[in-house]
Amino acid sequence: MGQLPDLQEARRRLGLALNALCHDRWVLGYLRGGWLQPIAASEVSRRLLQSRPLMPLARRALFAMEPIVVNTMSERTEPSDRYEWELDWPAILYAPIAEIGHRPLGLLVIGCRHDHWYSDDDVAYAHTLGYALAPMVSALRWPLSRLNEREVEVAQLLSSGLSTQEIARAIKTNERQARSVVDSVSRKLQAVDAKTLMTW
């Protein structure tokens, strides 16, 4: 299916790399017109994989070209699981994705549902990871921008290892229509350089 197996491997490697940081959720995306366009997330969830405007601290991290951390000091009785998790969760880390000496082209957002304090070592690790992820985000940015909303969802389901039958159930359609969307996604992603995805 085009370069999707490589996207799946890149997503798996990112998950392993993020094991070094305390988190309950993460989203990796590229920048487009002041919005974050998700490439991958810790959960295959429509609300996490929809494009959304950048939060003010995300913009600040991109402008400063270095990670920004929000460590909340106040107690939270029940952290929210709503779409606004970046506002509600007590610990959030924004790490710009950029090649050294260049403007950011993406953003990695990491969050903890419960109180956590990100250390200087955590910030340094996220900063380094932001440089390491730049080739992958750069390679995926253009092909993913060619996908419509349903195709983006299917690409995420494919990168999570779902079969066409499972995708049909997830997007609430029949298997023939799901196969048609899968074929369309595969064609549009054929431009992705597999070596670039695997170098980081």
C-alpha contacts under 8 A as a table, 3 or more apart, distances in Angstrom:
res1	aa1	res2	aa2	distance
1	M	4	L	5.86
1	M	5	P	7.30
1	M	183	D	7.43
1	M	186	S	5.25
2	G	5	P	7.69
2	G	186	S	4.83
2	G	187	R	6.61
2	G	189	L	6.30
2	G	190	Q	5.00
3	Q	6	D	5.38
3	Q	7	L	6.47
3	Q	186	S	7.21
3	Q	189	L	6.34
3	Q	190	Q	5.86
3	Q	192	V	6.48
3	Q	193	D	7.81
3	Q	194	A	6.45
4	L	7	L	4.83
4	L	8	Q	6.09
4	L	155	A	7.64
4	L	158	L	6.88
4	L	159	S	6.17
4	L	186	S	7.12
4	L	189	L	7.54
5	P	8	Q	4.97
5	P	9	E	6.29
5	P	159	S	6.92
6	D	9	E	4.97
6	D	10	A	6.08
6	D	194	A	6.14
6	D	197	L	6.74
6	D	198	M	7.31
7	L	10	A	5.01
7	L	11	R	6.09
7	L	159	S	5.90
7	L	197	L	7.04
8	Q	11	R	5.13
8	Q	12	R	6.21
8	Q	158	L	7.51
8	Q	159	S	4.18
8	Q	160	S	6.26
8	Q	161	G	7.07
9	E	12	R	4.99
9	E	13	R	6.19
9	E	159	S	7.98
9	E	198	M	7.87
10	A	13	R	5.12
10	A	14	L	6.20
10	A	197	L	6.24
10	A	198	M	6.42
11	R	14	L	5.10
11	R	15	G	6.27
11	R	40	A	6.90
11	R	159	S	7.23
12	R	15	G	5.12
12	R	16	L	6.40
13	R	16	L	5.04
13	R	17	A	6.14
14	L	17	A	4.98
14	L	18	L	6.16
15	G	18	L	5.20
15	G	19	N	6.55
15	G	42	S	7.57
16	L	19	N	5.26
16	L	20	A	7.85
17	A	20	A	6.25
18	L	21	L	5.43
18	L	22	C	7.96
19	N	22	C	7.08
21	L	122	D	6.52
22	C	112	C	6.96
22	C	116	H	7.86
23	H	26	W	7.31
23	H	110	I	6.26
23	H	111	G	5.31
23	H	112	C	4.68
23	H	113	R	7.65
24	D	110	I	7.79
24	D	111	G	5.98
24	D	112	C	4.99
24	D	113	R	6.04
25	R	41	A	7.59
25	R	42	S	5.58
25	R	43	E	7.54
25	R	110	I	5.96
25	R	111	G	5.37
25	R	112	C	6.76
26	W	41	A	5.57
26	W	42	S	5.27
26	W	108	L	7.16
26	W	109	V	5.45
26	W	110	I	4.39
26	W	111	G	6.26
27	V	38	P	6.60
27	V	39	I	7.71
27	V	40	A	6.01
27	V	41	A	4.26
27	V	42	S	6.51
27	V	48	L	7.38
27	V	108	L	5.83
27	V	109	V	5.24
27	V	110	I	6.72
28	L	38	P	5.71
28	L	39	I	5.66
28	L	40	A	5.36
28	L	41	A	6.12
28	L	106	G	7.49
28	L	107	L	5.95
28	L	108	L	4.51
28	L	109	V	6.46
29	G	36	L	5.76
29	G	37	Q	5.10
29	G	38	P	3.87
29	G	39	I	4.79
29	G	40	A	6.85
29	G	106	G	5.50
29	G	107	L	5.55
29	G	108	L	6.57
29	G	137	V	7.51
30	Y	36	L	5.84
30	Y	37	Q	5.32
30	Y	38	P	6.46
30	Y	39	I	7.00
30	Y	105	L	5.80
30	Y	106	G	3.87
30	Y	107	L	6.28
30	Y	137	V	6.54
30	Y	141	R	6.26
31	L	34	G	6.53
31	L	35	W	5.81
31	L	36	L	5.03
31	L	37	Q	6.15
31	L	105	L	5.68
31	L	106	G	5.14
31	L	107	L	7.39
32	R	35	W	5.29
32	R	36	L	6.44
32	R	37	Q	6.75
34	G	53	P	6.28
34	G	54	L	6.39
35	W	51	S	6.52
35	W	52	R	5.41
35	W	53	P	4.25
35	W	54	L	5.40
36	L	51	S	5.54
36	L	52	R	5.50
36	L	53	P	6.09
36	L	54	L	6.06
36	L	106	G	7.65
36	L	107	L	7.55
37	Q	49	L	7.68
37	Q	50	Q	6.99
37	Q	51	S	4.52
37	Q	52	R	6.92
38	P	41	A	7.29
38	P	48	L	7.65
38	P	49	L	5.37
38	P	50	Q	6.71
38	P	51	S	6.24
39	I	49	L	7.48
39	I	137	V	7.94
39	I	140	L	7.83
39	I	144	L	7.72
39	I	156	Q	7.78
40	A	49	L	7.25
40	A	156	Q	6.76
41	A	44	V	6.58
41	A	48	L	6.93
41	A	49	L	7.03
43	E	48	L	7.48
44	V	48	L	7.48
44	V	49	L	7.34
44	V	156	Q	6.67
44	V	157	L	6.77
44	V	160	S	7.69
45	S	48	L	5.34
45	S	49	L	6.17
46	R	49	L	5.19
46	R	50	Q	6.17
46	R	153	E	7.03
47	R	50	Q	5.53
47	R	83	Y	6.58
48	L	83	Y	7.47
49	L	152	V	7.95
49	L	153	E	7.19
50	Q	149	E	7.79
54	L	58	A	5.93
54	L	59	R	6.29
55	M	58	A	5.13
55	M	59	R	6.40
56	P	59	R	5.13
56	P	60	R	6.29
57	L	60	R	4.83
57	L	61	A	6.17
57	L	68	I	7.02
57	L	94	Y	7.69
58	A	61	A	5.13
58	A	62	L	6.32
58	A	68	I	7.52
58	A	94	Y	5.91
58	A	107	L	7.93
59	R	62	L	5.09
59	R	63	F	6.10
60	R	63	F	5.03
60	R	64	A	6.04
60	R	68	I	7.60
61	A	64	A	5.19
61	A	65	M	5.67
61	A	66	E	5.50
61	A	67	P	5.50
61	A	68	I	5.35
61	A	94	Y	6.47
61	A	95	A	6.90
61	A	96	P	6.49
62	L	65	M	4.82
62	L	66	E	6.86
62	L	96	P	5.64
62	L	104	P	6.28
62	L	107	L	7.83
65	M	96	P	6.18
65	M	103	R	7.58
65	M	104	P	6.87
66	E	95	A	6.51
66	E	96	P	6.27
66	E	127	H	6.50
67	P	93	L	6.82
67	P	94	Y	5.32
67	P	95	A	4.34
67	P	96	P	6.34
67	P	123	V	6.35
67	P	126	A	7.08
67	P	127	H	6.08
68	I	93	L	5.87
68	I	94	Y	5.23
68	I	95	A	6.78
68	I	123	V	7.95
69	V	91	A	7.34
69	V	92	I	5.78
69	V	93	L	4.49
69	V	94	Y	6.38
69	V	118	Y	7.13
69	V	123	V	7.75
70	V	90	P	7.28
70	V	91	A	5.40
70	V	92	I	5.07
70	V	93	L	6.38
71	N	90	P	6.03
71	N	91	A	4.73
71	N	92	I	6.84
71	N	115	D	7.78
71	N	116	H	6.90
71	N	117	W	5.73
71	N	118	Y	7.05
72	T	90	P	4.85
72	T	91	A	6.21
72	T	115	D	7.18
73	M	90	P	7.87
75	E	115	D	7.85
76	R	79	P	6.20
76	R	90	P	7.71
79	P	88	D	6.50
79	P	89	W	6.04
79	P	90	P	7.92
79	P	113	R	6.24
79	P	114	H	7.13
80	S	84	E	7.93
80	S	85	W	6.54
80	S	88	D	6.06
80	S	89	W	6.98
81	D	84	E	7.79
81	D	85	W	6.24
82	R	85	W	5.93
84	E	87	L	5.48
84	E	88	D	6.31
85	W	88	D	4.93
85	W	89	W	5.47
86	E	89	W	5.98
86	E	92	I	6.70
86	E	111	G	7.30
89	W	92	I	7.01
89	W	111	G	6.89
89	W	112	C	6.36
89	W	113	R	5.28
89	W	114	H	7.04
90	P	111	G	7.95
90	P	112	C	6.61
90	P	113	R	6.55
90	P	114	H	6.20
90	P	115	D	5.44
90	P	116	H	7.17
91	A	111	G	5.60
91	A	112	C	5.15
91	A	113	R	7.26
91	A	114	H	7.39
91	A	115	D	6.36
91	A	116	H	5.81
91	A	117	W	6.88
91	A	118	Y	7.55
92	I	109	V	7.10
92	I	110	I	5.67
92	I	111	G	4.34
92	I	112	C	6.50
93	L	109	V	5.82
93	L	110	I	5.10
93	L	111	G	6.31
93	L	118	Y	7.84
93	L	123	V	7.90
94	Y	107	L	6.87
94	Y	108	L	5.89
94	Y	109	V	4.78
94	Y	110	I	6.59
95	A	107	L	5.75
95	A	108	L	5.06
95	A	109	V	6.47
95	A	126	A	5.99
95	A	127	H	6.06
95	A	130	G	6.08
96	P	104	P	5.92
96	P	105	L	7.70
96	P	106	G	6.02
96	P	107	L	4.53
96	P	108	L	6.30
96	P	127	H	7.34
96	P	130	G	5.72
97	I	104	P	5.40
97	I	105	L	5.89
97	I	106	G	4.65
97	I	107	L	5.16
97	I	108	L	6.88
97	I	129	L	7.97
97	I	130	G	4.27
97	I	131	Y	5.89
97	I	133	L	6.38
97	I	134	A	5.43
97	I	137	V	7.77
98	A	102	H	6.23
98	A	103	R	6.16
98	A	104	P	4.31
98	A	105	L	5.73
98	A	106	G	6.88
98	A	130	G	6.25
98	A	131	Y	5.38
98	A	133	L	7.75
98	A	134	A	5.15
99	E	102	H	5.41
99	E	103	R	7.48
99	E	104	P	7.36
99	E	131	Y	5.46
99	E	134	A	5.66
99	E	135	P	7.69
100	I	131	Y	6.69
104	P	107	L	7.68
105	L	134	A	7.53
105	L	137	V	7.51
105	L	138	S	7.21
106	G	134	A	7.69
106	G	137	V	6.82
107	L	130	G	7.76
108	L	130	G	7.35
112	C	115	D	6.96
112	C	116	H	6.71
118	Y	122	D	5.80
118	Y	123	V	6.93
119	S	122	D	5.08
119	S	123	V	6.41
120	D	123	V	5.06
120	D	124	A	6.14
121	D	124	A	5.05
121	D	125	Y	6.08
122	D	125	Y	5.10
122	D	126	A	6.19
123	V	126	A	5.11
123	V	127	H	6.12
124	A	127	H	5.02
124	A	128	T	6.27
125	Y	128	T	5.19
125	Y	129	L	6.11
126	A	129	L	4.91
126	A	130	G	6.10
127	H	130	G	5.09
127	H	131	Y	6.77
128	T	131	Y	5.29
128	T	132	A	6.35
129	L	132	A	4.89
129	L	133	L	6.07
130	G	133	L	5.33
130	G	134	A	6.49
131	Y	134	A	5.40
132	A	135	P	7.13
132	A	200	W	5.32
133	L	136	M	5.51
133	L	137	V	6.28
133	L	200	W	6.09
134	A	137	V	5.22
134	A	138	S	5.94
135	P	138	S	5.08
135	P	139	A	6.09
135	P	196	T	6.05
135	P	197	L	6.98
135	P	199	T	7.68
135	P	200	W	7.11
136	M	139	A	5.13
136	M	140	L	6.24
136	M	196	T	5.99
136	M	197	L	4.76
136	M	198	M	7.69
136	M	199	T	7.96
136	M	200	W	7.17
137	V	140	L	5.19
137	V	141	R	5.81
138	S	141	R	5.40
138	S	142	W	7.63
139	A	142	W	7.00
139	A	143	P	7.79
139	A	192	V	5.88
139	A	193	D	6.59
139	A	196	T	6.66
139	A	197	L	7.06
140	L	143	P	5.60
140	L	144	L	5.87
140	L	192	V	6.29
141	R	144	L	5.48
141	R	145	S	6.12
142	W	145	S	5.19
142	W	146	R	6.81
143	P	146	R	5.45
143	P	147	L	7.29
143	P	188	K	6.16
143	P	189	L	5.41
143	P	191	A	6.66
143	P	192	V	6.78
144	L	147	L	5.42
144	L	152	V	7.19
144	L	188	K	7.90
144	L	189	L	7.15
145	S	148	N	7.93
146	R	188	K	6.99
147	L	150	R	7.88
147	L	151	E	5.43
147	L	152	V	5.83
147	L	185	V	7.10
147	L	188	K	7.33
148	N	151	E	5.24
148	N	152	V	6.21
149	E	152	V	5.21
149	E	153	E	6.46
150	R	153	E	5.13
150	R	154	V	6.30
151	E	154	V	4.96
151	E	155	A	6.02
151	E	181	V	6.42
151	E	182	V	7.62
151	E	184	S	7.74
151	E	185	V	5.99
152	V	155	A	5.05
152	V	156	Q	6.30
152	V	185	V	7.99
153	E	156	Q	5.20
153	E	157	L	6.32
154	V	157	L	4.95
154	V	158	L	6.06
154	V	167	I	6.95
154	V	171	I	7.99
154	V	181	V	7.36
154	V	182	V	6.72
154	V	185	V	7.57
155	A	158	L	5.05
155	A	159	S	6.11
155	A	182	V	7.61
155	A	185	V	6.52
156	Q	159	S	5.04
156	Q	160	S	6.28
157	L	160	S	5.09
157	L	161	G	6.65
157	L	162	L	5.70
157	L	167	I	6.64
158	L	161	G	5.13
158	L	162	L	5.32
158	L	163	S	7.18
158	L	167	I	7.85
159	S	162	L	7.55
162	L	166	E	5.80
162	L	167	I	6.26
163	S	166	E	5.14
163	S	167	I	6.13
164	T	167	I	4.97
164	T	168	A	6.13
164	T	175	E	6.72
164	T	178	A	6.40
164	T	179	R	6.13
164	T	182	V	7.50
165	Q	168	A	5.13
165	Q	169	R	6.58
165	Q	175	E	5.77
165	Q	178	A	7.73
166	E	169	R	5.21
166	E	170	A	6.21
167	I	170	A	4.90
167	I	171	I	6.11
167	I	178	A	6.60
168	A	171	I	5.44
168	A	172	K	5.79
168	A	173	T	5.09
168	A	174	N	5.57
168	A	175	E	5.25
168	A	177	Q	7.67
168	A	178	A	5.10
169	R	172	K	4.92
169	R	173	T	6.38
169	R	174	N	7.53
170	A	173	T	7.98
171	I	178	A	7.92
173	T	177	Q	6.56
173	T	178	A	6.56
174	N	177	Q	5.60
174	N	178	A	6.28
175	E	178	A	4.98
175	E	179	R	6.04
176	R	179	R	5.15
176	R	180	S	6.35
177	Q	180	S	5.00
177	Q	181	V	6.41
178	A	181	V	5.18
178	A	182	V	6.15
179	R	182	V	4.95
179	R	183	D	6.10
180	S	183	D	5.17
180	S	184	S	6.28
181	V	184	S	5.01
181	V	185	V	6.17
182	V	185	V	5.13
182	V	186	S	6.16
183	D	186	S	5.07
183	D	187	R	6.23
184	S	187	R	5.23
184	S	188	K	6.31
185	V	188	K	5.23
185	V	189	L	6.13
186	S	189	L	5.22
186	S	190	Q	6.21
187	R	190	Q	5.42
188	K	191	A	6.96
189	L	192	V	5.69
190	Q	193	D	7.99
192	V	197	L	8.00
193	D	196	T	5.39
193	D	197	L	6.65
194	A	197	L	5.17
194	A	198	M	6.45
195	K	198	M	5.22
195	K	199	T	6.16
196	T	199	T	5.37
196	T	200	W	7.66
197	L	200	W	6.95
